[in-house]
């Protein structure tokens, strides 16, 4: 049971909120529930329910849980801000910086006159999320969907397992189709003391070439340094479809590590035969487009390192 607060006045639905939690806690496939309910005069009324599912929960049971919550808040909690948070245990968990569960969050912001959530799409979202969470290619699946101002957008974030086969990710991508906005993530963990180096690809999963590029870059960046590579096909306002961002960790040899890392990563990028934005932050910063042109007109640092890399790797 979670924290429930309010004034006990007319309009307070704490009794209904607790009844909903009790119903959900007794349903098959539920391990634990946690309720948050807030109501006070002049404030928004809020219902928050976390539901931890068992490893053995079926898709039908997960959908039944979601529908039960949806039906009850539709009939008894109109006018409330509501959130349903489903949690499913991670089958594969090598990353100490990631949660040990997959999660789906549904936000409802109804008016007193209308509750716009579509029951069919709600059920489909739960099935989509469960399918992704149980996929042999994923370590973690996160889905978020908000019904507010008529929005029906589903955002899915999928962290892939290490050494995943691109053919398998393509299968999952076809299963999802155009049902959600998807970000695919690779996370390489060197040890428990440093954040993982990450590669994000959207909306398509990373190809074998992109995975090879990330592996090559990752091998050139220190464990204590931060590395994030992003590929997006919706890059009309970006210099290139793929960007590489590196932040060199503090230390007495930061200048040397900045130069060495920038030069070695820039040297490896042309082999992938595509324009790539490279951003390096360290003793000095540099921003170039390998195989393209950044037009260094005051928008970048103009450091000696940047100018040297630009002369060698840009086509301006």
N, C-alpha and C positions, 0 to 999 in steps of 0.2 A: 504494500500500500504506500502511496506517495503522500505528499503534503497537499492539503486542501485548505484554502483560506477563503474568507468571505465575511459578510456581516449578518447573515441569517435573516435577511429581509426579503420582501416579495421580489421575485425575479431571480433569486439565488437557486441554482439547480444542482447544488452539491449532492443532494440525495440521488438524483437521476444519474449524475456522474459516477457516484460510487456503485450504483446498481449496474451501470454499463461495465465497469471494471470487474465486478463479481461475475457477471455473465461471461465475459471474455476469458477470465481466469479459469473457468470451469470447462472451457471448450477443448476438444481433442487437439493435440499439437502445441498447446501452450505450456511453457515451462514457468514463466513468471510475468507479472504485470506490474506497472508502476504508473500511478495516476497523479497528475497535477491539475488542480482546478482553482481558478482565481476569479472572484467576482466581488466587486465593490461599487458603490455609487459613483457615477461619473467616469468609470473606467471600463475598458473593453472586457467582456466576459471571455474567459479562455479555458478550453478543455484540452489537456495534453495526455495522451495515453501511449506508453511504451509497452510493446508486447514482444517478449522474447520467445521465439519458436524453438521447438525441438529439432534435432538433426533429422528425425524420422518423419517430420510433418509432411503431409502430401500437399500437392498443389490445390486440390479441392478443399482440404482443411484450411489452408492459408486464405483462400478466397472466401470461404465461409466466415472466417474470423473478420476479415475486412468488411464483408457485406453486413455482418451483424453490427459492427461499429457504425457503419454508414447509415443503416436503417434507424438506429437508436438516436444518433445525433440529428438526423433529419426530422424525426418526430418529436424529440424532447429537448433539443439544444439549439433550436433556431435562434439566429442572432449572435451565436457564439463564434469566436475564432476557435478552430479545432485543428488538432494535429494528431494523426495516427502514425506511430513509429514502429515498424516491424523490424525485428532483428533475427538473423539466421546465422548459426555458428559457422565460422570459416573452416573449410575442409583442409585448406593448405595455407599455412601462415608463417612464412619465413621472414617477414618484415616487422620488427618490433615497433616501428613508427606507425604502422597501420593498425586499425582496430581488429580484434579477433572475431569479427562478425561482418556479414554483409547486412545492408540496411536499406529499407524503403521508407521514405517519408512522404506523407500525403498531408497537404495543408488545405484547409477549407476556410474560406472567409465569406460566409454567406450574409445576406441581408435578412431581415425578418420576413420579407415577402418571398424570397426565392433561395433555394439551395441548389446550385447549378451542377453539382457533381453528377456525371453520367455513370450509372451503375455498370454498364457493359464495359466501358473503357477502364473503369476502376478495377474490375476483375481481370481484364486483359493486362493491366499494368502489373498486378501482383503475379500473374502467371509469367509474364516476360521477365520480371525480376528473379523469380525462383529459378527459372530456366537458366538465366545468366549466372546466378550464384552457384548452381550445381554443375556448370559446364566444366569439362576437364581442362579448359585453357585458362580459367580465371582463378585468382587468389582472393579477390574481393569484388563484390558488385554493389553499387550504390545507385538507387533510383530516387529521384525527387520529382514530385508533381504537385503543383499548386492550382487550385480552382479559385481564381480571383479575377474579377473583371472579364469573365468569359474565357480565361486561359485554359488550354488543354495540353500544354506542352509538357512532354516527359523528357527529363534529362537523366541519362544513364552514364555512370563513370565505372569503367571496368579496368581493374588492375590485373594484368596478365601474369601467369606463372613464368618462372625463369625457363629459358630455352624452349619456349613455346613454338610449335610448328605453325607457320603462317597459313597453311592449308586448313588447319583446324579453326583458326580465328576467322577465316573466310566463311566457314560453315556457320559459325555463330552469328557473324554479320548478316548472312542471308536470312537466318532465323529471325533476327530483329527487324531487318528490312528498314522501312521508313517509319516504324512505329515509335521511334524516339530519337532525340539528339544524343549521339554517343561520343564519349571521349574514351579512347583506349590508352592504357598507361603501362609502361614497363618501368620497374623500379629495381635497381641493382643495389643491394645492401652489402657494404664492405665489412662492417662490424656494427656492434650495438651502440657505439659511441658517436657515430656520424650519421647524418640524414642520408637517405638513399639518393643516388643519381637517378633522374627520371627522364623518360621520353613519353611525350603525349602526342597522340595522333587523333585527328577529328576531321570529318565524321567516319572516315574509313580506317580499318585496322592497319597497323604498320606492315609494309611489305618486307620481303626477305632482304631487299637492298637497304631499306630504311633501318631494319634491325642490325644489319652489318655495319652501317654507318654509326649507329649508336654504340655498338660494341667497340668499334675502333676509337671513337672519341672518348668513351668511358675509360679505356686503357691508358689514355694520355693525361687524365685529370686526377689529381690527388684525392685520396679518400676524404680528407678534411675539407676539400674545396666543394663548393656547390655547383652542380651541373643540372641544367634543365634544357631539354631539346623539345621543340614543339613543331609539329607539322599540321597545317590546316589548309584544306582546299579552298576555304573561303578567305583568301588572303588579298583581296583587291586593294586594301589600303596598307598592305605591308610590303616591304621591299622584296621579300622572297617567301615562297611557300613554307620553307623550313627555317627555323631560327635556333641558334645554339647560344645559350647564355651561361657564362662561367663566372663565378665569384671566388677569387683566390683567398684562402684563409689567412688570417693574420699570422705573423711570424717574422723572425729576424731576416730570413732570406726571401721575403715576399716579392721584392723587386725581381730577383732572378727567376723565381717560380712563375711570376706573371709573364715575363718575356718568353720563357721556355714553353709554357703551356700554350700561350697565344700562337707562337710560331709553329709548334708541332701540330696543333689542331687545325690551323689554317692550311698547313701543308697537306693534310690528309683529306680535306673536303673536296678538292677538285676531282678526285677519282670517282666520285659518285655522279659526275656529269649533270649537275643541277646547281642552280643558284642557292646559296645558303647564307643567311645573315649570321654573322659571328659577333657577339657582344662579350667583351672580357672586362671584368672589374677587378682591379688589384692595386698594386703600387701606382699604376696609371691605368686609364681605361682606353678601350679601343672598340670601334664599331665599324665593320666593313661588310660588304656583300661579296662573298667569294664567287667569282664567275659572273658578277654583275656590277652595279655601280650604286653607291649610297648617296652621291652628290654631297660632299663634305662642305656644307655651306653654313656652318655654325650650329647645326643641329647635333653634331657629334663633338667629341672632346678636342679633336685636332692634335692629339698627343703625338710625340715622336714615334711611338710604337704604332699608333693607328696609321700614320702617314707611310711608314715603312711597309706595313702589311697591305695597305691600299695600293701602293706602287707595284707590289709583287702579285697580288691576287685579284684585284679589281680590273674592270675593263673600261673605266672612265676615259 
